[in-house]
Every structure is written in C-alpha cells, then in structure tokens.
Amino acid sequence: MYLSWPHNRLALLLSLCFINTAPAFAQNPPQDRQKELRNMLKHDCGSCHGLTLKGGLGPSLLAKDLANKPDDYLLDTIQNGRKGTAMPPWKPFITEQETRWFIQTLLRQQHD
C-alpha cells in the first residue's frame, strides 16, 4: 500500500516519536538481576564511590549530585568508563538497558 506525502510524513513522525521514547517503555530487569545489580552498586561501585555513595576515590553517586547530569552522560560513563580516571568500563558486565535501570535507581535514592 502506498501512502500519500502527508500520510508518509505522519508515519515518519510517529515512528520517530516511538524511537525517542523507547527507553521509557523498556522493561526493568528481572528481580533476581535487580538484586545482583544492587549488590554491584553497594560493593563494586561503593569500593570507589564510598559505601554510602557520598564519594571517595570517585565522585558522589547521590541523587542530588547526579541530578544535573544528563542520562546519556551517565550511561556513557558507566558503559565506557572515563579515560584518565579510575572509572572502568562496565559494558562487559551490564547491558545498556540494565545501565539505564541502574541510573534511574540511583536518581530515585534518598540519602541524608
């Protein structure tokens, strides 16, 4: 079926809207994987960012300190690490979707 120009444009626009909102519709990792990821946050991330995530060798991971950083920046940092720092790439251990869940988990945490 061939769509006329206005319909093609509408179809393209709708497709782009769904592509841009795909992360919002993505599913959370299964509960057992969430438990593993939380353990990773506490022990692996906590070893550099402090067990309370208030900072140490690495900067604070508290929600208030991450709030002004774009999600894509945080995603890139976690997935690919930061050259010239102690931050390693975590891409071999967690998927991009798990990283997005991780970021949302960090941003929802409440600390004193």
C-alpha positions in Angstrom: 0.0 0.0 0.0 1.4 3.4 -1.0 0.8 6.3 1.3 0.5 9.9 0.0 3.0 12.5 1.1 1.0 13.8 4.2 0.5 10.3 5.4 4.1 9.3 4.8 5.2 12.4 6.9 2.8 11.5 9.7 4.0 7.8 9.7 7.6 9.0 9.9 6.8 11.5 12.6 5.1 8.8 14.7 7.9 6.4 14.2 10.4 8.9 15.4 8.3 9.6 18.4 8.3 6.0 19.4 12.0 5.6 18.8 12.8 8.5 21.1 10.5 7.2 23.9 11.6 3.6 23.6 13.7 3.8 26.9 10.7 5.0 28.8 8.8 1.8 27.7 11.7 -0.6 28.3 11.2 -3.3 30.9 13.1 -3.5 34.2 15.5 -6.3 34.6 14.1 -9.4 36.4 14.0 -9.3 40.2 17.0 -11.6 40.6 19.1 -9.5 38.2 18.0 -6.3 40.1 19.3 -7.9 43.3 22.6 -8.6 41.6 22.8 -5.0 40.3 22.0 -3.6 43.7 24.8 -5.8 45.1 27.1 -4.5 42.4 26.2 -0.9 43.3 26.9 -1.5 47.0 30.1 -3.4 46.7 31.7 -2.7 43.3 30.7 0.9 42.9 30.9 1.5 46.6 34.5 0.5 46.7 35.4 3.7 44.8 32.4 5.9 45.3 32.1 5.2 49.1 29.9 2.6 50.7 27.3 5.3 51.4 27.9 6.6 47.8 28.8 10.0 49.1 32.1 9.9 47.3 35.6 8.6 47.9 38.1 7.9 45.1 35.2 8.6 42.7 32.6 11.3 43.0 29.3 11.1 44.9 26.6 9.0 43.4 23.8 10.6 45.5 20.7 11.6 43.5 21.2 15.3 44.4 24.7 15.2 42.9 23.7 13.3 39.8 20.5 15.3 39.1 22.2 17.9 36.8 24.0 15.3 34.7 22.2 14.1 31.5 21.2 10.4 31.5 23.2 9.9 28.3 26.4 11.2 30.0 25.8 8.8 33.0 25.1 6.0 30.6 28.3 6.6 28.7 30.3 6.9 31.9 29.1 3.6 33.2 29.2 1.7 30.0 32.6 3.0 28.7 34.4 4.3 31.8 36.3 7.6 31.9 39.8 7.6 30.4 42.4 9.1 32.7 40.5 8.1 35.8 39.9 5.0 37.9 36.4 4.6 36.4 36.5 1.4 34.4 34.0 0.4 31.6 31.2 -1.8 32.9 29.9 -2.7 29.4 31.3 -6.2 29.7 29.2 -6.8 32.9 25.9 -4.9 32.4 23.8 -4.2 29.3 22.7 -0.8 28.2 19.2 -1.4 29.4 20.5 -2.5 32.8 22.6 0.6 32.9 19.5 2.7 32.3 17.7 1.0 35.1 20.8 1.5 37.3 20.8 5.2 36.6 17.1 5.5 37.4 17.7 3.6 40.6 20.5 6.0 41.6 18.4 9.0 40.8 15.5 7.7 42.9 17.6 7.0 46.0 17.2 9.2 49.0 20.3 10.0 51.2 20.9 12.4 54.0 
